[in-house]
Amino acid sequence: MQEITKDSLQLARLEEQFASVRRDVEDLQDKMAGLHEQLAEVLAKLNEAKGGWRVLMLLGGAAAGVGASLSWVLQHVRLQ
């Protein structure tokens, strides 16, 4: 009779531990889903910014070229 009670107590403890682990896993799954959504948003923003960076680099390169050309002209051409 006493063995049945000990076994029942151990079984009840194991069931509670299992339920606790199940809750923890469900919480982790919810957190992972939230992180996945945030990562998708970050990737979308990076893809949007990629085109903007290209335009800025093109404009910067063009401005540097114009500035260098103007500087060369001012140094080598004498205005009378």
N, C-alpha and C positions, 0 to 999 in steps of 0.2 A: 504494500500500500504506500509505503514511504517512497519507494522508487518511482512510482507513478507520479507522485506529487513533485518530486525533483525533476523528472522528465517534463512534466507539464510546465513547471517554472522555467526550465531552460528553453523549451519551445516558445513560451510567451516572450522571453527575452530576445530570442532570435527573431521572432516575428516583429517585435518593436524595432530592433536594429535594422532589419530589412526595410521596414517602412521608412525609417529615417534615411537610409541610403537612397531609397527610391525618391524621396522628397528632394534630397540633395542633387540627384541626377536630373530631376525635372527642373530645378532651379538653374543648374548649369546649362541645360538645353535652352531655357528661356534667355539666359544671358548670351549664349552663343548666337542665338537668332538675332538679338539686338546688335551684337557686334558685326554680324554679317550685313545687316541693313546699313550700319554706319560705314562699313568698308565700301559698300556699293555706292554710297553717296560721295565718299572721298574720291573714288575712282572716276565717277561721273564729273566731279569738279576738275580733276586733273586733266581729263580728256577735253573739257571746255577750255582750260587754260593753255593747253598745248598750242592751239591755233593763235592765241593772243601772243604767246612768247615768240612765235615765228614772225609775226608782224612787227613786234618790237625790235627783234634782231635785224630784220630787213631795214627798218627805218633807221636804226642806229648805224648800221653799216653804210647806208646811203649818206647819212649826215656826216659820218667820218670821211667818206670819200670826197664829198663836196668841200668839207673843211680843209682837207689835205690839198686838194686841187687849188683852192683859193689861196692858201698859204704859199704854195709853189709859185703861182702866178704873181702874187705880190712881191715875192723875193726875186724873181727872175725877169720880170718885165719892168722896165723903167718908164715911169710916167713923166713926160716933160712938160 
